[in-house]
């Protein structure tokens, strides 16, 4: 009976993880063939760092790149002793696999109060495991694949830490988990430029947690401070670099910012429309990372995503008409996911 119980409990995530590993590691050195120019540049920086022993927090060449990914590539070059495409891509594959596990744990942590919690956790991680875009970026030596890994693990540890503090009264473990979670989240600042907007999500999570549950705000502010201070401590070396080299911080964003446009409001609205349309209608036209113009989501996944959004809005509306804590938690969960 214990064996059957263990299979029932751990079988789904083991199967999902096996699928994720296969799609991200099979023929990694030859699919896709060769190296893209940006991959080659990352590899050159990694090889140079290994040869000189100078591991940078930021590599200013090629429009500027946060240095963590190249430094990890350098370590893999050293450990394997070979300079081949699969070695440069192996960190991407591993971060992709770690993200699949993180999504499972995050969904399980947020939804374990409900009957459908295990199913939702399995479905979430499975859909990521077979996601075309996520598989593709897990097989290319680009640093962007690190961002979702740091994000989901940072949020998982945040949710777990708050549960330990406010629901289980395990203060010591709660504080340790929050500090560790903040450090993990802060590491994401070394991943990719788009990660810089994610503090808004963290602020939203804390604000929503207080709004829905009305916990001791002083203790919650302490939790927020612990999480943020740990994040800033990890970010400090890169932050110090940006203070000394502000052009490297603003360089890439200034090229892409709508404020540089003659019609910023128009461009903002067009960008929003294109981003929304990306999920269901028209996606990236770059053949390097998509079937040109195909939407990001499979049609069935797109339908489920739309249903989830509608459900999240409905839950938010019902929150204002309900005093049920489970309803509040469900609302926070759907919006976080």
C-alpha positions in Angstrom: 0.0 0.0 0.0 2.8 2.4 0.8 4.4 1.7 -2.6 1.1 2.5 -4.3 0.7 5.6 -2.3 4.2 6.7 -3.1 3.6 6.1 -6.8 0.3 8.0 -6.7 2.0 10.9 -4.9 5.3 11.2 -6.7 4.6 9.4 -10.0 3.2 12.4 -11.9 6.0 14.7 -11.1 8.6 12.0 -11.9 7.0 11.4 -15.3 6.7 15.1 -16.0 10.3 15.6 -15.0 11.4 12.8 -17.2 9.6 14.4 -20.1 11.2 17.8 -19.3 14.7 16.2 -19.1 14.3 14.4 -22.5 13.1 17.4 -24.4 15.8 19.6 -23.0 18.8 17.2 -23.2 18.3 14.9 -26.2 20.8 15.8 -28.9 21.6 19.1 -27.2 24.7 19.6 -29.2 23.2 19.3 -32.6 19.6 20.6 -32.2 19.5 23.4 -33.1 22.5 23.1 -35.3 25.6 25.3 -34.9 25.7 28.3 -32.6 23.8 31.6 -33.0 26.0 34.7 -32.9 24.8 35.6 -29.4 25.6 32.1 -28.2 29.1 32.3 -29.7 29.6 35.7 -28.0 28.6 34.2 -24.6 30.9 31.3 -25.2 33.8 33.6 -26.0 33.2 35.5 -22.8 33.0 32.3 -20.8 36.2 31.0 -22.3 38.0 34.3 -21.7 36.8 34.4 -18.1 38.1 30.8 -17.6 41.4 31.6 -19.1 42.0 34.9 -17.2 40.2 34.1 -14.0 38.3 37.4 -14.3 34.6 36.5 -13.8 32.6 39.7 -14.4 29.2 40.6 -12.9 28.4 42.4 -16.2 29.9 41.9 -19.7 29.5 45.2 -21.6 30.0 43.8 -25.1 27.1 42.8 -27.4 24.7 45.4 -26.0 25.7 44.4 -22.4 24.8 41.2 -20.6 24.5 40.3 -16.9 27.4 38.0 -16.2 26.0 35.1 -14.2 25.2 32.9 -17.2 28.6 33.3 -18.9 30.3 32.6 -15.6 28.3 29.4 -15.2 29.2 28.4 -18.7 32.9 29.0 -17.8 32.5 26.6 -14.9 30.9 24.0 -17.2 33.8 24.4 -19.7 36.2 23.7 -16.9 34.4 20.7 -15.5 33.8 19.0 -18.8 37.2 19.9 -20.3 35.6 20.3 -23.8 34.6 23.4 -25.8 31.6 22.3 -27.7 28.1 23.6 -28.3 26.4 21.2 -25.9 28.5 22.4 -23.0 27.5 26.0 -23.6 23.8 25.0 -23.7 23.9 22.6 -20.8 23.3 25.4 -18.2 20.2 26.5 -20.2 18.8 23.0 -20.2 19.4 22.6 -16.4 17.8 25.9 -15.6 14.8 24.9 -17.8 14.5 21.6 -15.9 14.8 23.4 -12.5 12.0 25.7 -13.6 9.6 22.8 -14.3 10.2 21.6 -10.8 9.8 25.1 -9.4 6.4 25.6 -11.1 5.2 22.3 -9.7 6.2 23.3 -6.2 4.8 26.8 -6.5 1.5 25.6 -7.8 1.4 22.9 -5.1 2.2 25.4 -2.4 -0.5 27.8 -3.5 -3.2 25.3 -4.2 -2.6 22.4 -1.7 -5.6 23.6 0.3 -7.9 22.5 -2.5 -8.9 19.1 -3.8 -7.7 20.0 -7.3 -4.3 21.2 -5.9 -2.2 18.2 -6.9 -3.9 18.1 -10.3 -3.3 21.8 -10.9 0.4 21.5 -9.9 0.9 18.5 -12.2 -0.9 20.3 -15.1 1.1 23.5 -14.7 4.4 21.8 -14.7 3.5 19.4 -17.5 2.4 22.3 -19.7 5.7 24.0 -19.1 7.6 20.8 -19.7 6.1 20.6 -23.2 6.0 24.3 -23.9 7.6 25.0 -27.3 9.1 28.3 -26.3 10.5 27.0 -23.0 12.0 23.9 -24.6 13.5 26.0 -27.3 15.2 28.5 -24.9 16.3 25.6 -22.8 18.3 24.3 -25.8 20.0 27.6 -26.6 22.9 29.2 -24.8 21.0 32.4 -23.9 20.8 33.8 -20.4 17.1 34.7 -20.5 16.1 31.1 -19.6 17.4 31.8 -16.0 14.8 34.5 -15.3 11.7 32.2 -14.8 13.8 29.8 -12.7 14.7 32.5 -10.2 11.2 33.9 -10.3 9.3 30.7 -9.6 11.7 29.5 -6.9 11.7 33.0 -5.3 7.9 33.1 -5.2 7.7 29.5 -4.0 10.0 30.2 -1.0 8.1 33.5 -0.4 4.7 31.7 -0.2 6.2 28.9 2.0 7.9 31.4 4.3 4.6 33.4 4.8 2.8 30.1 5.5 5.4 29.1 8.1 5.2 32.6 9.8 1.4 33.3 9.8 -0.3 29.9 9.5 2.0 27.4 11.3 3.7 29.8 13.7 7.1 28.4 12.9 8.9 31.7 13.2 12.5 30.6 13.0 11.9 28.4 9.9 9.7 31.2 8.4 12.3 33.8 8.7 15.1 31.5 7.3 12.9 30.6 4.4 12.0 34.2 3.6 15.7 35.2 3.7 16.7 32.3 1.5 13.8 33.1 -0.8 14.9 36.7 -1.1 18.4 35.7 -1.9 17.2 33.4 -4.6 14.9 36.1 -6.0 17.8 38.6 -5.9 19.9 36.2 -8.0 17.5 36.7 -10.8 18.8 40.3 -11.3 21.9 38.6 -12.8 19.8 36.8 -15.4 18.2 39.0 -18.0 17.2 42.7 -18.3 13.4 42.0 -18.3 13.7 40.7 -14.7 14.0 44.2 -13.5 10.2 44.7 -13.6 9.6 41.7 -11.3 9.8 43.7 -8.1 6.3 44.9 -9.0 5.1 41.3 -8.7 6.7 40.8 -5.3 5.2 44.1 -4.0 1.8 42.9 -5.4 2.1 39.6 -3.6 2.8 41.2 -0.2 0.1 43.8 -0.6 -2.5 41.3 -1.7 -1.5 39.0 1.1 -2.2 41.7 3.7 -5.4 42.9 1.8 -6.9 39.5 1.7 -5.9 38.1 5.1 -5.4 41.2 7.3 -2.5 39.6 9.1 -0.3 41.5 11.6 1.0 44.3 9.4 4.1 44.8 11.5 5.1 41.2 11.2 4.3 41.3 7.5 6.4 44.4 7.0 9.2 42.5 8.8 8.8 39.6 6.4 8.9 42.1 3.5 12.0 43.7 4.9 13.8 40.3 5.3 12.9 39.3 1.8 14.0 42.6 0.2 17.2 43.0 2.3 18.3 39.5 1.3 17.5 40.3 -2.3 19.5 43.6 -2.2 22.4 41.9 -0.5 22.7 39.4 -3.5 22.1 42.2 -6.0 24.7 44.5 -4.4 27.7 43.6 -6.5 25.8 44.2 -9.8 24.1 47.3 -8.3 27.5 48.7 -7.4 28.7 48.1 -10.9 25.7 49.9 -12.4 26.3 52.9 -10.0 29.8 53.2 -11.4 28.7 52.4 -15.0 25.2 53.9 -15.4 25.5 53.7 -19.2 25.5 50.0 -19.0 22.3 50.0 -16.9 20.4 52.4 -19.2 22.0 51.5 -22.5 19.8 48.6 -23.7 16.6 50.0 -22.1 17.1 53.4 -23.7 17.3 51.8 -27.1 14.0 50.0 -26.7 12.1 52.4 -24.5 8.9 53.9 -25.9 10.0 57.3 -24.4 12.5 57.5 -27.2 9.6 57.4 -29.7 7.9 60.4 -31.3 4.5 58.9 -30.3 5.1 57.1 -27.0 1.4 56.6 -26.1 0.6 55.2 -29.5 3.5 52.8 -29.3 2.6 51.8 -25.8 -0.9 50.8 -26.8 0.4 49.0 -29.9 2.9 47.1 -27.7 0.2 46.1 -25.3 -2.1 44.9 -28.1 0.8 42.9 -29.7 1.7 41.4 -26.3 -1.8 40.2 -25.7 -2.2 39.0 -29.2 1.1 37.0 -28.8 -0.6 34.4 -26.7 -3.5 33.6 -29.0 -3.0 35.2 -32.4 0.4 36.3 -33.7 3.7 35.5 -32.0 7.3 36.3 -32.7 8.3 36.4 -36.4 11.9 35.5 -35.6 12.6 32.0 -36.9 15.4 31.6 -34.4 12.8 31.2 -31.6 9.4 30.6 -33.2 7.5 29.2 -36.1 7.3 32.6 -37.7 4.2 34.4 -36.5 2.8 31.4 -34.6 1.1 32.3 -31.3 3.0 31.4 -28.1 0.4 29.0 -26.8 -1.0 25.8 -28.3 -4.6 26.4 -29.1 -5.9 24.2 -26.3 -3.5 25.8 -23.8 -4.6 29.2 -25.0 -8.2 28.3 -24.2 -7.3 27.1 -20.8 -5.3 30.3 -20.2 -8.2 32.4 -21.2 -10.5 30.5 -18.8 -8.0 31.0 -16.1 -7.9 34.7 -16.6 -11.7 34.9 -16.5 -11.7 32.8 -13.3 -9.2 35.1 -11.7 -11.3 38.2 -12.5 -14.4 36.4 -11.1 -12.5 35.4 -8.0 -11.4 39.0 -7.5 -15.0 40.2 -7.8 -16.3 37.5 -5.4 -13.6 38.5 -2.8 -15.4 41.8 -2.3 -18.6 39.9 -1.6 -17.2 37.2 0.6 -15.5 36.8 4.0 -14.3 33.3 3.2 -10.5 33.1 3.7 -10.3 30.2 1.2 -11.8 32.4 -1.4 -9.2 35.1 -0.7 -6.3 32.7 -0.9 -7.7 31.3 -4.2 -7.9 34.8 -5.6 -4.3 35.5 -4.7 -3.2 32.1 -6.1 -4.8 32.6 -9.5 -3.3 36.1 -9.9 0.1 34.9 -8.8 0.1 32.0 -11.2 
